[in-house]
Amino acid sequence: MSLHLNFRNIASTDAIKQHTEDRVDKFKKFVTYPMEIHVILSVEKTLHCVEITCHAEHKDFIATSKSKNLYESIDVCSHKIEAQLKKEREKKKGHNSAHKIASRHAEKLGADVKAMFPHLGKGQQGRRTGTDQD
């Protein structure tokens, strides 16, 4: 996991860096392969703005937050990204399990259904061509 921190109109401190790294480390439990995370911390008048962009699972997850407290903005923003990653993980889990269930029950379901047109084989007379002949 690579983490990039950008500070705009704000001084970078070790406490802010550590808090951000702690919050971003929680993303590892949702994604097993490498991801790239960009965090932009800025101040606009009296509001502290945080934007987190996470490139994982071949998708970009983006969250922004503004509040009067920088640490609160970081927490809210990281929570939004966690929710997006959870949702994506659940989508993938559901998709794979649906295929497994369908393949497991395909033989049972297929045995109950009789063919509408019996197979006539090659060279047999009376092939169905779709036209009515008397």
C-alpha positions, -999 to 999 in steps of 0.1 A, spaced: 0 0 0 14 34 -10 2 65 8 7 100 -5 0 130 18 -5 165 4 -8 195 27 -23 227 13 -23 259 34 -15 239 65 16 228 83 24 191 83 29 177 118 38 142 129 6 139 148 -15 145 117 6 122 96 3 94 123 -34 98 127 -39 97 89 -17 66 86 -36 48 114 -69 55 97 -57 44 63 -42 12 76 -77 0 83 -84 -2 46 -61 -33 44 -87 -55 59 -110 -49 29 -85 -53 1 -59 -80 -2 -38 -67 -31 -18 -34 -34 -36 -1 -34 -26 35 -39 -40 61 -16 -38 99 -20 -48 122 9 -52 159 5 -54 180 37 -63 217 33 -77 247 51 -103 270 35 -111 299 58 -123 282 90 -130 248 75 -106 219 74 -110 199 42 -99 163 36 -101 144 3 -91 107 1 -87 90 -32 -81 52 -31 -73 33 -62 -81 -4 -54 -98 -32 -72 -93 -15 -105 -116 13 -93 -112 47 -78 -129 54 -45 -132 91 -35 -144 107 -4 -144 143 8 -152 159 41 -152 194 56 -155 204 93 -140 228 118 -118 200 132 -91 184 110 -91 151 129 -129 148 126 -126 154 89 -100 127 86 -122 103 105 -154 110 85 -135 107 52 -119 74 61 -152 60 73 -167 69 39 -139 51 20 -143 21 43 -181 19 35 -173 21 -2 -147 -7 1 -171 -29 21 -199 -24 -4 -175 -34 -33 -163 -65 -14 -199 -76 -7 -208 -71 -44 -179 -94 -54 -187 -120 -27 -223 -121 -38 -215 -124 -74 -191 -154 -70 -214 -172 -46 -243 -168 -70 -223 -186 -97 -214 -214 -73 -250 -220 -62 -262 -219 -98 -237 -245 -110 -244 -267 -80 -282 -268 -86 -280 -268 -124 -282 -306 -128 -312 -309 -105 -330 -281 -123 -321 -294 -158 -334 -329 -150 -369 -317 -143 -373 -299 -176 -381 -321 -207 -370 -309 -241 -396 -292 -262 -383 -308 -294 -367 -342 -292 -333 -345 -309 -338 -362 -343 -301 -367 -351 -284 -365 -385 -298 -383 -415 -332 -389 -400 -364 -380 -420 -389 -355 -407 -366 -327 -397 -383 -296 -384 -376 -267 -407 -400 -242 -394 -424 -243 -424 -456 -262 -426 -457 -289 -453 -487 -311 -460 
